[in-house]
Structures are given as structure tokens and as C-alpha cells.
Amino acid sequence: MIATVSGEQFVYRPIGIIRTENTIPDKTPIQPVYAADREGRAEIFSEVVEGLRDIEKFSHLYLIYHFHRAGEPRLIVQPFLEDVEHGIFATRAPVRPNAIGFSVVELIRREGATLYFRGADILDGTPLLDIKPYIARFDHIALSRNGWQDGVDEQTAKRKGGRKE
Ligand SMILES: C[S@@+](CC[C@H](N)C(=O)[O-])C[C@H]1O[C@@H](n2cnc3c(N)ncnc32)[C@H](O)[C@@H]1O
């Protein structure tokens, strides 16, 4: 059976909560790569904390979360870095049919049930759905096509991506 049968629903329970200093969406960096100066922490709920065993040996983690403050879903959006509209699935915009976000963050340290990280492009209070380790052997892609992003120059992306102006 195809898992995307219309109307089928899945219920995920958060495994923790993400704490950051980001409270205003328009002042929050658009990706971890532009948020090197923004630290945050993931507070993991006691029911699943055993699942953190050995996580401190990884330098980077995927935090997978629910965009709890996203607006109504849209299928066509104008992304922040370009004045051209694109399909939502060709962007990282939060207003997705399923409001799922992910950030590859640098793990600073673990203290018990709390993971301290660098690269917070996430709003404070965001429900955390899952954590996966970044594994260069699996995930590093040296050559890639990046769609419309290839037309955005690096200087502009850096300048706008940190949302400091
Ligand atoms: C362009 S999205 C990219 C997020 C993630 N790195 C991704 O690729 O899925 C980053 C923006 O999402 C917004 N955002 C972050 N956390 C959110 C949340 N919990 N609910 C709604 N919007 C959020 C902020 O405005 C932030 O600048």
C-alpha cells in the first residue's frame, strides 16, 4: 500500500523541546550556516533520553522538528533569497503541507538530557521530533546541482541569510 493515501494521518509525539534566543521569525537566520554565532539547546524528554547514548561522539546532528509557528501551508512561495516564486518543495520555507524542518547543527556538548549546539536557525520553543547523526560517509555530496540557489551569489546569501540587516 502506498503510504501517501489521501487522508491518512500520522501522529508524532515530540522527543524534546528546542531552546534558542530566536523569538522573531524575521530576525532568525535562515540556515545554520549563517547562524555560527547562535547557540541553542535541545532538552530531551526523560522517556527517550536513553536513546542519546553515544551521541556526544558526533560533531554534527540533524535536528528534525515541527515548525510550530508556521502560517497556513502554501504550494508556491517566494523564498527569502530570491524575488522569484518557486514550488514549496523546491524551497526550505516553513509554510509546507507538513510543517517539518531540519537543521544540521554543530554539537558543542551533552549534559545529561540536554544537547548544546551551535547554528540555531530555529525559533525558541520548537517541538523536536527526531535527532539523527550527520555522517559524512553517507551525507557529504561533493558535487551537486542546487536549482535556483545556484543563481544566488554567495555574498548575497551570506549577507541576507544571517538576517542582521
Ligand atoms: C528557511 S527556514 C529553514 C529551516 C531549516 N534549516 C530547514 O531547512 O528546514 C528558517 C526560518 O524558519 C523560521 N522558523 C524557525 N523555527 C520555526 C518554527 N518553529 N515555526 C515557524 N517558523 C520557524 C525562521 O524564520 C527561520 O529564519
The ligand as an SDF file (V2000), in Angstrom:
LIG
                    3D

 27 29  0  0  0  0  0  0  0  0999 V2000
   14.1200   28.9510    5.8630 C   0  0  0  0  0  0  0  0  0  0  0  0
   13.7270   28.0390    7.3510 S   0  0  0  0  0  0  0  0  0  0  0  0
   14.9180   26.7440    7.2770 C   0  0  0  0  0  0  0  0  0  0  0  0
   14.8210   25.8410    8.4740 C   0  0  0  0  0  0  0  0  0  0  0  0
   15.5660   24.5590    8.3570 C   0  0  0  0  0  0  0  0  0  0  0  0
   17.0130   24.7220    8.4150 N   0  0  0  0  0  0  0  0  0  0  0  0
   15.1710   23.7860    7.1100 C   0  0  0  0  0  0  0  0  0  0  0  0
   15.8990   23.8170    6.1070 O   0  0  0  0  0  0  0  0  0  0  0  0
   14.1330   23.1050    7.1770 O   0  0  0  0  0  0  0  0  0  0  0  0
   14.3930   29.0420    8.6320 C   0  0  0  0  0  0  0  0  0  0  0  0
   13.3780   30.0310    9.1110 C   0  0  0  0  0  0  0  0  0  0  0  0
   12.2810   29.3090    9.6450 O   0  0  0  0  0  0  0  0  0  0  0  0
   11.6550   30.0610   10.6460 C   0  0  0  0  0  0  0  0  0  0  0  0
   11.4040   29.1640   11.7770 N   0  0  0  0  0  0  0  0  0  0  0  0
   12.3030   28.5730   12.5940 C   0  0  0  0  0  0  0  0  0  0  0  0
   11.6870   27.8290   13.5170 N   0  0  0  0  0  0  0  0  0  0  0  0
   10.3540   27.9380   13.2720 C   0  0  0  0  0  0  0  0  0  0  0  0
    9.1900   27.4020   13.9070 C   0  0  0  0  0  0  0  0  0  0  0  0
    9.2620   26.6000   14.9640 N   0  0  0  0  0  0  0  0  0  0  0  0
    7.9730   27.7400   13.3860 N   0  0  0  0  0  0  0  0  0  0  0  0
    7.8860   28.5680   12.3090 C   0  0  0  0  0  0  0  0  0  0  0  0
    8.9490   29.1000   11.6880 N   0  0  0  0  0  0  0  0  0  0  0  0
   10.1770   28.8000   12.1630 C   0  0  0  0  0  0  0  0  0  0  0  0
   12.5800   31.2210   10.9950 C   0  0  0  0  0  0  0  0  0  0  0  0
   12.0140   32.4200   10.4870 O   0  0  0  0  0  0  0  0  0  0  0  0
   13.8740   30.8780   10.2560 C   0  0  0  0  0  0  0  0  0  0  0  0
   14.5320   32.0300    9.7760 O   0  0  0  0  0  0  0  0  0  0  0  0
  1  2  1  0
  2  3  1  0
  2 10  1  0
  3  4  1  0
  4  5  1  0
  5  6  1  0
  5  7  1  0
  7  8  2  0
  7  9  1  0
 10 11  1  0
 11 12  1  0
 11 26  1  0
 12 13  1  0
 13 14  1  0
 13 24  1  0
 14 15  1  0
 14 23  1  0
 15 16  2  0
 16 17  1  0
 17 18  1  0
 17 23  2  0
 18 19  1  0
 18 20  2  0
 20 21  1  0
 21 22  2  0
 22 23  1  0
 24 25  1  0
 24 26  1  0
 26 27  1  0
M  CHG  2   2   1   9  -1
M  END
$$$$
